[in-house]
Amino acid sequence: MGELLFKAVVSEKEKEIFIKELQESFQKAYEAEFGKYEKLIIPRKDIEESFNAEGSEIYFAEASGVRVGGTVIVIDKKTFIILLIYCM
């Protein structure tokens, strides 16, 4: 697979791509396990809430120059860390 690299998501265009890919990834995984579902498993507002959380960092994950997923990392001083991860 190659070395896993993380690229910071900084532009609004990258954020839009991240949101779309995350929603598609979670939807696909859910529907593969439980069948067709009309509503979004992870609504946009929930993703944006994690983007806007204090201390949040957003990254695309790449292996051999190909995007394979992404993560939102929020370091919370009380609970230590919160992750939202998706794979393509």
C-alpha positions in Angstrom: 0.0 0.0 0.0 2.9 2.4 0.6 3.4 5.0 3.3 0.3 6.6 4.7 0.5 10.4 4.6 -1.9 13.0 5.9 -2.6 16.2 4.0 -4.3 19.1 5.8 -7.7 20.2 4.4 -7.5 23.9 4.2 -9.6 25.3 1.4 -13.4 25.5 1.2 -13.2 23.3 -2.0 -11.3 20.6 -0.1 -13.8 20.8 2.8 -16.7 20.2 0.3 -14.8 17.2 -1.1 -14.1 15.9 2.3 -17.8 16.1 3.4 -19.0 14.4 0.2 -16.5 11.6 0.5 -17.2 11.0 4.2 -20.9 10.9 3.7 -20.6 8.5 0.7 -18.2 6.3 2.6 -20.4 6.0 5.7 -23.6 5.6 3.6 -22.0 2.8 1.5 -20.8 0.9 4.6 -24.1 1.2 6.4 -26.1 0.1 3.4 -23.8 -2.8 2.7 -24.5 -4.0 6.3 -28.1 -3.1 6.7 -29.6 -2.4 3.3 -30.8 0.7 1.6 -31.4 3.8 3.8 -33.0 7.0 2.4 -31.6 9.4 5.0 -27.9 10.4 5.3 -26.2 8.4 8.0 -24.0 11.4 8.9 -25.7 14.8 8.1 -23.6 17.7 6.9 -24.3 19.7 10.1 -22.7 17.0 12.2 -19.6 17.0 10.1 -19.4 20.8 10.1 -19.8 20.8 13.9 -16.7 18.6 14.2 -14.9 21.0 11.7 -15.7 23.9 13.9 -14.9 22.3 17.3 -12.2 24.0 19.2 -8.8 22.3 18.5 -10.1 20.4 15.4 -7.8 19.4 12.6 -8.9 18.0 9.3 -6.8 15.7 7.0 -7.0 13.7 3.9 -5.2 10.3 4.1 -3.1 9.3 1.1 -1.2 6.2 0.2 1.2 6.1 -2.8 -0.3 9.5 -3.9 -3.9 8.2 -3.9 -6.5 9.5 -1.4 -7.7 6.6 0.7 -9.8 8.4 3.3 -9.7 11.2 5.8 -10.0 12.1 9.5 -11.1 14.9 11.7 -9.2 15.0 15.0 -10.4 17.0 17.9 -8.2 17.2 21.0 -10.4 17.7 24.0 -8.7 18.5 27.3 -11.3 16.6 29.3 -11.8 13.5 27.1 -8.4 13.6 25.4 -9.3 13.0 21.8 -12.2 12.5 19.4 -11.8 11.0 15.9 -14.0 10.9 12.9 -12.4 8.6 10.3 -13.5 7.4 6.9 -12.0 5.1 4.3 -12.7 5.0 0.6 
